[in-house]
């Protein structure tokens, strides 16, 4: 059997060689010329740029060359934020590239810089485990370099083992040359194959149609197709040669080009092949064999093409680091092609099962591309609500035709024209067996896909798309968005009537409000926690001396139960601004990202109804938790962030804007308002954000635990020192507003405790990790402080323990502003419950309960229904119930 197979292979090769000698010679010659060209280029680089290999000790001079770094063997550790290794070359040489081995890198996303002293050229790379290459693209052999200045990391406490440092690594020059040859050869050979196929198709089809007396098709479209594919190949090569592409990005470009070329080779084959003579009665007729449709291969190539197209047009591409995610994406792209292949009847309409999905995926990729240009985030299902806003905003944007867009459009045109040129004779009757197989494939895909839908971060949609691909992430976010946790026995009309029953009481309370605060400033301080007080350990220096010292009639202090730990800031933010609780939602829900798609009740909207301006300020990215979308829906007039606001004060602690600078910007925003204008500011800070170093603190340590065991944790030292800095900054803020004539109230609270490693928290409170630990012990991990300060006397009554949803209403009471029916309802709830979070709740008698006991308390079930009404009532929500009761909504 093997001999027979070998004979057939030899026969096929012989026929192919006999029929295509000229074409094969051209292809071989092309590859040979390209190999010679890239080889000469590689030899030129190796000759022009001499190689020098250095050990760690040679490069660092056994520590003599180091600034801001310590050296233990080959372990480099940054001891300050400014680091440098200055290496003096024995003789000046031109430098094109520097590589160095780094292992056991302690922190992700650190960038390393190298500057060539002499020509003064700088380049950088994201530090990664393995060999890192820093290339100087503009370097020439005439640039003589005397010294290398390297900044290994820009953050204190980062460490890694440094291996060999190679100046002008010749092996990498060679591998780069081979990769260049592979790309150019792929482009050239595939282009020539497509052109030869089109040429043969024109000739064969003309001959067959003439013999059958059928109408000849114009060759003009084939010529246009050939020209377009030439342009496609040129663009592919141009982008590869001129852009500094990541390896996964190069894969997408190569995949797009190869899938397009292979599809053209499949579709542009002559419609009519070998001819035979058949006898029909007394007549002999010449019959031409029609090529096969090969629909499975077509759909596979189109799915691959659609995948590559979408990722190319998306600036935060899938890193191709999860094989299962690659398969999941391809199935999703292919599913639409298969479904239409099943649904579209007849042979003449068959081409539409290829046309329509192709157009659909191009539209999806284009929308996501432009949305990312506009907002810096992937387009998701929840963003459909922004269509009207986008339409208004797009007038100020230009839809630039980038190289990526041009490449995709040209390749799309090639595929579209190729399908259009194909004769419908090619398409076979489907038959019930093929229909059944296709339907079974669709069913299997639909059953398989739910198991591949990944967990996605709701902080930023781009995080998921980097590791799961755009389409699979879109489905995952859509699944989250469509969640609808309806309370048991919920009735919209009954809930609305319940809240309306508090309107008169709220109106009477509001009649007594005569002298409200002019300035209401809320600071949700990132990861602010008073760990020594919460967990009962001592420190050599008070971590919050100013806040602990505050007392008097103008100060209220206490504890707040957050529903999150170490992250998901937006949940605390949502609870505070709306009065709702995430404990009523599905576990892991983030309302900002999932549910807020229309105008929603909030503190900002309440205060705006009373003449306040409403500003949100966050010295970081606007895209986090889609705040750029949510804040306007909550009623804020403006959202100032690092993308659209030039801060006057930019001092950083670690890599984030310090609270001292943040609070100075708060003061500046106040000073820029009109005197006497009611001013509401909601500020989310960044200084204390997670990412605490486990080896060496990234800040100067000002607070140490007195317990030596606790003091051994660098993360704890770092965090306590950060909290100490926040305390000092808050003192400066209140000192300033104590001299302001306008009535001002400032509320500061933490959103959650810091996300340190579990071993730190186990050392702080081992009881939390015991099996069946009671709720009150578990709640320690969710306890953060709040402090309410004013430059006037506040109402009597201090709340010892509260939760974000109740804290907002408490602030409104002390600010003296008018309240809503919903605020009065929350007051009623607090007659039974002090605080509630995702873990449990505390009744007014001080007893702790698990959240599973919630449905046994009538007032809490009413609260659950009211919160659902506020969030999911959509356009049917009566917003007047959340506005000042006498304001008319």
Order of alpha helices (4+ residues) and beta strands (2+ residues): alpha-alpha-beta-alpha-beta-beta-beta-beta-beta-beta-beta-beta-beta-beta-alpha-alpha-alpha-beta-beta-alpha-alpha-alpha-alpha-alpha-alpha-alpha-alpha-alpha-alpha-beta-alpha-alpha-beta-alpha-alpha-alpha-beta-alpha-beta-beta-beta-alpha-beta-alpha-alpha-beta-alpha-alpha-beta-beta-alpha-alpha-beta-beta-beta-alpha
